[in-house]
Amino acid sequence: MSNTIIKISVAIAGLSLSACTNMDFWIDADRKLKAGYAWTLVKEQKPNPDYPYIPAIKENGDKVIYWKLTKKKRGAN
């Protein structure tokens, strides 16, 4: 299994395990999706504390994200 697929699986698992305790994240995601944002796979990065997020937690305790909502460019699918 590729590294990317493993990271996506971890991110999805983290989202589903945290669904009941991260209402701010889901409200923000819903608002952004309705405003034309889309999920974008990003390289492993620290989350921006100014926006709601659900992190993957590495073995050393660092919080990271692999997906974020970004504004679609005009003409993009």
Residue frames as a rotation matrix with the C-alpha (Angstrom) as fourth column:
MET 1
0.588 0.809 0.000 0.00
0.809 -0.588 0.000 0.00
0.000 0.000 -1.000 0.00
SER 2
-0.090 -0.666 0.741 1.42
0.580 -0.639 -0.505 3.40
0.810 0.384 0.443 -0.91
ASN 3
-0.779 -0.319 -0.540 2.33
0.627 -0.437 -0.645 6.03
-0.030 -0.841 0.540 1.67
THR 4
-0.862 0.484 0.152 -0.32
-0.420 -0.849 0.321 8.39
0.285 0.213 0.935 0.28
ILE 5
-0.041 0.888 -0.457 -3.10
-0.129 0.449 0.884 5.85
0.991 0.096 0.096 0.69
ILE 6
-0.217 -0.106 -0.970 -2.02
0.867 0.435 -0.242 5.16
0.448 -0.894 -0.003 4.26
LYS 7
-0.961 -0.178 -0.209 -2.02
0.256 -0.859 -0.444 8.88
-0.101 -0.481 0.871 5.08
ILE 8
-0.564 0.824 0.055 -5.48
-0.546 -0.423 0.723 9.32
0.619 0.378 0.689 3.53
SER 9
0.047 0.575 -0.817 -6.78
0.321 0.766 0.557 6.34
0.946 -0.289 -0.149 5.51
VAL 10
-0.543 -0.314 -0.779 -5.36
0.833 -0.084 -0.547 7.79
0.106 -0.946 0.307 8.74
ALA 11
-0.981 0.184 0.059 -6.92
-0.186 -0.982 -0.032 11.18
0.052 -0.043 0.998 7.99
ILE 12
-0.250 0.946 -0.206 -10.33
-0.428 0.083 0.900 9.66
0.868 0.314 0.384 7.26
ALA 13
-0.036 0.188 -0.981 -10.16
0.687 0.718 0.112 7.48
0.726 -0.670 -0.155 10.37
GLY 14
-0.830 -0.335 -0.446 -9.29
0.556 -0.566 -0.608 10.53
-0.049 -0.753 0.656 12.44
LEU 15
-0.785 0.600 0.151 -12.23
-0.495 -0.756 0.429 12.44
0.372 0.262 0.891 11.00
SER 16
0.017 0.868 -0.495 -14.69
-0.155 0.492 0.857 9.66
0.988 0.062 0.143 11.71
LEU 17
-0.202 -0.146 -0.969 -13.41
0.837 0.488 -0.248 9.03
0.509 -0.860 0.023 15.24
SER 18
-0.857 -0.248 -0.452 -13.66
0.465 -0.752 -0.468 12.73
-0.224 -0.611 0.760 16.09
ALA 19
-0.591 0.614 0.524 -16.97
0.404 -0.337 0.850 13.52
0.698 0.714 -0.049 14.39
CYS 20
0.393 0.856 -0.337 -18.97
0.727 -0.064 0.684 14.00
0.563 -0.514 -0.647 17.59
THR 21
0.393 -0.292 -0.872 -16.45
0.793 -0.373 0.482 16.26
-0.466 -0.881 0.085 19.33
ASN 22
-0.673 -0.719 -0.174 -15.47
0.494 -0.612 0.618 18.69
-0.550 0.330 0.767 16.58
MET 23
0.315 0.928 0.198 -18.65
0.823 -0.163 -0.545 20.54
-0.474 0.335 -0.815 15.66
ASP 24
0.421 -0.207 -0.883 -16.75
-0.228 -0.967 0.118 23.76
-0.878 0.151 -0.454 14.85
PHE 25
-0.692 -0.719 0.055 -14.73
-0.187 0.252 0.949 21.86
-0.697 0.647 -0.309 12.24
TRP 26
-0.551 0.521 0.652 -17.82
0.775 0.609 0.169 20.41
-0.309 0.598 -0.739 10.56
ILE 27
0.544 0.735 -0.404 -19.70
0.540 -0.676 -0.501 23.73
-0.642 0.055 -0.765 10.58
ASP 28
0.097 -0.609 -0.787 -16.70
-0.462 -0.728 0.506 25.50
-0.881 0.315 -0.353 9.03
ALA 29
-0.826 -0.422 0.373 -16.22
0.071 0.579 0.812 22.72
-0.559 0.698 -0.448 6.45
ASP 30
-0.095 0.884 0.457 -19.90
0.902 0.270 -0.336 22.79
-0.421 0.380 -0.824 5.46
ARG 31
0.616 0.301 -0.728 -19.83
0.130 -0.950 -0.283 26.58
-0.777 0.080 -0.624 5.07
LYS 32
-0.235 -0.815 -0.530 -16.68
-0.540 -0.344 0.768 26.47
-0.808 0.466 -0.359 2.93
LEU 33
-0.744 0.011 0.668 -17.91
0.439 0.761 0.477 23.61
-0.503 0.648 -0.571 0.73
LYS 34
0.314 0.937 0.153 -21.10
0.828 -0.191 -0.528 25.56
-0.465 0.293 -0.835 0.02
ALA 35
0.635 -0.151 -0.758 -18.94
-0.199 -0.980 0.028 28.60
-0.747 0.133 -0.652 -0.83
GLY 36
0.913 -0.191 -0.361 -17.01
-0.350 0.089 -0.932 26.68
0.210 0.978 0.015 -3.49
TYR 37
-0.018 -0.937 0.348 -14.08
-0.977 0.090 0.194 25.24
-0.213 -0.336 -0.917 -1.56
ALA 38
0.737 0.174 -0.654 -12.82
-0.373 0.911 -0.177 21.70
0.564 0.374 0.736 -2.21
TRP 39
0.807 -0.487 0.334 -10.75
-0.101 0.442 0.891 19.19
-0.582 -0.753 0.308 -0.26
THR 40
0.654 -0.692 -0.304 -7.11
-0.515 -0.113 -0.850 19.32
0.554 0.713 -0.430 -1.34
LEU 41
0.821 -0.492 -0.290 -4.43
0.571 0.726 0.384 16.79
0.021 -0.481 0.877 -0.42
VAL 42
0.718 -0.624 0.309 -1.45
-0.564 -0.781 -0.266 18.71
0.408 0.017 -0.913 0.96
LYS 43
-0.131 -0.803 -0.581 1.94
0.102 0.572 -0.814 17.54
0.986 -0.166 0.007 2.11
GLU 44
0.269 0.195 -0.943 2.13
0.904 0.287 0.317 16.81
0.333 -0.938 -0.099 5.82
GLN 45
-0.447 -0.386 0.807 1.96
0.138 -0.921 -0.364 20.14
0.884 -0.051 0.465 7.65
LYS 46
-0.853 0.175 -0.492 1.17
0.482 -0.095 -0.871 21.66
-0.199 -0.980 -0.004 11.00
PRO 47
0.065 0.956 0.288 -2.45
0.967 -0.131 0.219 22.85
0.247 0.264 -0.932 11.25
ASN 48
-0.631 -0.132 0.765 -3.24
0.098 -0.991 -0.090 26.56
0.770 0.019 0.638 11.27
PRO 49
-0.740 0.322 -0.591 -4.61
0.666 0.223 -0.712 27.31
-0.098 -0.920 -0.379 14.75
ASP 50
-0.819 0.442 -0.366 -6.77
-0.400 -0.897 -0.188 30.13
-0.411 -0.008 0.912 13.33
TYR 51
-0.164 0.757 -0.632 -9.05
-0.875 0.184 0.448 27.58
0.455 0.627 0.632 11.62
PRO 52
0.448 0.366 0.816 -10.85
-0.722 0.686 0.089 24.50
-0.528 -0.629 0.571 12.98
TYR 53
-0.083 -0.507 -0.858 -9.01
-0.826 0.517 -0.225 21.27
0.558 0.690 -0.461 12.19
ILE 54
0.877 0.187 0.442 -8.92
-0.395 0.804 0.444 17.59
-0.272 -0.564 0.779 13.07
PRO 55
0.121 -0.947 -0.299 -5.29
-0.992 -0.103 -0.074 16.49
0.040 0.305 -0.951 13.19
ALA 56
0.707 -0.238 -0.666 -3.52
0.176 0.971 -0.160 13.21
0.684 -0.004 0.729 12.76
ILE 57
0.722 -0.492 0.486 -1.26
-0.678 -0.365 0.638 12.78
-0.137 -0.790 -0.597 15.78
LYS 58
0.299 -0.726 -0.620 2.17
-0.440 0.472 -0.764 11.40
0.847 0.501 -0.178 15.08
GLU 59
0.456 -0.174 -0.873 3.95
0.596 0.788 0.155 8.97
0.661 -0.590 0.463 17.42
ASN 60
-0.612 -0.768 -0.190 6.00
0.685 -0.394 -0.613 11.86
0.396 -0.505 0.767 18.84
GLY 61
-0.188 0.655 -0.732 2.78
0.801 -0.329 -0.500 13.77
-0.569 -0.680 -0.462 19.67
ASP 62
-0.883 -0.147 -0.446 3.02
-0.103 -0.865 0.490 16.33
-0.458 0.479 0.749 16.84
LYS 63
0.185 0.972 0.142 -0.32
0.299 0.082 -0.951 17.31
-0.936 0.219 -0.275 15.30
VAL 64
-0.857 -0.451 -0.250 -0.38
-0.124 -0.289 0.949 17.35
-0.500 0.844 0.191 11.49
ILE 65
0.349 0.936 -0.052 -2.89
-0.282 0.052 -0.958 17.59
-0.894 0.349 0.282 8.67
TYR 66
-0.656 -0.504 0.562 -2.88
0.354 0.452 0.819 16.06
-0.667 0.736 -0.118 5.19
TRP 67
-0.268 0.673 0.689 -6.07
0.901 -0.078 0.427 17.62
0.341 0.735 -0.586 3.78
LYS 68
-0.621 0.217 -0.753 -7.43
0.325 -0.803 -0.500 21.14
-0.713 -0.555 0.428 3.80
LEU 69
0.422 0.826 0.374 -10.21
0.802 -0.148 -0.578 23.06
-0.422 0.543 -0.726 2.17
THR 70
-0.681 -0.634 -0.366 -9.01
0.325 -0.710 0.624 25.44
-0.656 0.306 0.690 -0.54
LYS 71
0.191 0.749 -0.634 -10.95
-0.329 -0.560 -0.761 27.84
-0.925 0.354 0.140 -2.75
LYS 72
0.188 -0.055 0.981 -11.53
0.790 0.602 -0.118 26.41
-0.584 0.797 0.156 -6.23
LYS 73
-0.726 -0.438 -0.530 -10.11
-0.014 -0.761 0.649 28.45
-0.688 0.478 0.546 -9.07
ARG 74
0.233 0.835 -0.499 -12.53
-0.615 -0.271 -0.741 29.65
-0.753 0.479 0.450 -11.73
GLY 75
0.309 -0.015 -0.951 -12.97
-0.909 0.288 -0.300 27.08
0.278 0.957 0.075 -14.45
ALA 76
-0.805 -0.593 0.028 -11.75
-0.566 0.753 -0.336 24.21
0.178 -0.286 -0.942 -12.27
ASN 77
-0.170 0.751 -0.638 -13.93
-0.107 0.629 0.770 21.11
0.980 0.199 -0.027 -11.87
